[in-house]
Amino acid sequence: MHFSSTRDKLGNRVGASEAIVAGLAPDGGLYVPGEFPRLGDFVGKPYDEIAFGVLRLFLTDFSGEELRKQIHAAYDGCLPVKSNGGYLELFHGRTSAFKDVALQLFPHLLTSALAKNGVRQTAVVLVATSGDTGSAVLAGMADVPGTRAIVFYPENGVSRTQRLQMTTRAGANLHVFGIKGNFDDAQTAVKNIFEDKVFRAEFADKYVFTSANSINLGRLLPQIAYYFHAYSELVRKGEIEGGDEINFVVPTGNFGNILAGWYAKKTGLPVGKLVCATNSNNVLYDFIKTGVYNKNRAFQTTISPSMDILVSSNLERLVYDAGGCGAVVAAYTSLRETGLFKYEQLPDTFDADFATDEETMETIRRVYHDDGTVLDPHTAVGKCVCEKYKQRTGDDTRTVVLATASPHKFAETVGRALGCGCVPGETPDNLRDLETKPVLHGGVTDDIGEEIRNVLNKNR
Ligand SMILES: *Cc1c(COP(=O)(O)O)cnc(C)c1O
């Protein structure tokens, strides 16, 4: 299996491990698989077998034995995934958000990819986070030899729990900074560092830079597995028959999660619709409905902060699938120059809707009163959109809502929605002692490049 960049008209090929080490392609594009083999039998298999089946299709320069060992190390005793009625819960991992599914595995993939490529330098993982990626990266990478992680989060754009999860995380190789801007500012600054050859050369003797955001294939590919798992569970419980199509509603920010669903479909999963659910930062909703992607609008801080994004990186991979390099280069040149682009040939698998903060609060309240399920605000956006979609289309295909965070991670909002000031049910262990842990990282910066330089020079 080879991978090439979405922006490379020459189609230069790299192996999986090289793509994982690089994160972003040298031309600023994203690596995409050269083909999509079909996954064989998966129904009724345990999660790690499904994950193994998916990953071996793509990570062909990893040995089977290596992959099994890594999957085992990532998930044994702490599988983030649980199928629960109409929800696919992805928040039972180390930091209680769906990012754990990929990030419990990613450090293992990265360290062996570094070894395969003969990289002797320390790998510096640069992370822009809207809240959940940061804590999941820090939890996954603490004290992993040969690596250093530097995380930037919007100082005023994360929940109290999210902030404490990051600033209290111990690890000699971890660095965490708040930034004055929003997530898009952080992501753009980090992407610029990747594309800055002079900056990288300054540290090339000692460091290579990579990314643990979902632009990295090592983040994206492990997410395909849970779509197959959800399907397998529905067949096992007799709720669908093998071969039936099902829909997924995906709370969306950077378009990583839903893109993994698209890749699952391309790998043979019978998927009907993928419904993109956004909050009032509804750029993706407008794009899917009208074909115009327009980020020239006010950034809104909402109660679902992990979806407060106007530039969704992984959309580029979908545009590539639909229109190839030509469409990507045209679209992203236009986006850079004018803040918008037009592209109307998206696959009709995609549908979209959005929920305002009021609708999200109302959904949390109503679902709890209806059946006792406590939803976090991101999942509630998904649930609200699921209802809107069904009402609008009359589509009665079995539809699964991806539940992306534990309600305990957004306790203030959920408590307010329910009117009791608290979240029913037990707080997961990893969130319980946050208030009393020492704060280890407190920096706030408005110059990401300078901060990275300081960290790396200090640790030379
Ligand atoms: C990251 C995140 C999302 C958005 O996922 P993308 O892959 O960025 O689209 C949704 N909900 C939660 C809780 C998240 O942490």
PDBQT file of the ligand as one rigid body, heavy atoms in Angstrom, charges set to zero:
ROOT
HETATM    1  C1  LIG A 501     -12.756  16.256  18.337  1.00  0.00    +0.000 C 
HETATM    2  C2  LIG A 501     -14.153  16.109  18.754  1.00  0.00    +0.000 A 
HETATM    3  C3  LIG A 501     -15.196  16.193  17.829  1.00  0.00    +0.000 A 
HETATM    4  C4  LIG A 501     -14.960  16.482  16.366  1.00  0.00    +0.000 C 
HETATM    5  O1  LIG A 501     -14.262  15.451  15.719  1.00  0.00    +0.000 OA
HETATM    6  P1  LIG A 501     -13.535  15.747  14.318  1.00  0.00    +0.000 P 
HETATM    7  O2  LIG A 501     -12.808  14.507  14.000  1.00  0.00    +0.000 OA
HETATM    8  O3  LIG A 501     -12.605  16.892  14.603  1.00  0.00    +0.000 OA
HETATM    9  O4  LIG A 501     -14.594  16.101  13.346  1.00  0.00    +0.000 OA
HETATM   10  C5  LIG A 501     -16.495  16.003  18.286  1.00  0.00    +0.000 A 
HETATM   11  N1  LIG A 501     -16.755  15.789  19.585  1.00  0.00    +0.000 NA
HETATM   12  C6  LIG A 501     -15.767  15.701  20.500  1.00  0.00    +0.000 A 
HETATM   13  C7  LIG A 501     -16.132  15.482  21.920  1.00  0.00    +0.000 C 
HETATM   14  C8  LIG A 501     -14.435  15.859  20.124  1.00  0.00    +0.000 A 
HETATM   15  O5  LIG A 501     -13.464  15.778  21.037  1.00  0.00    +0.000 OA
ENDROOT
TORSDOF 0
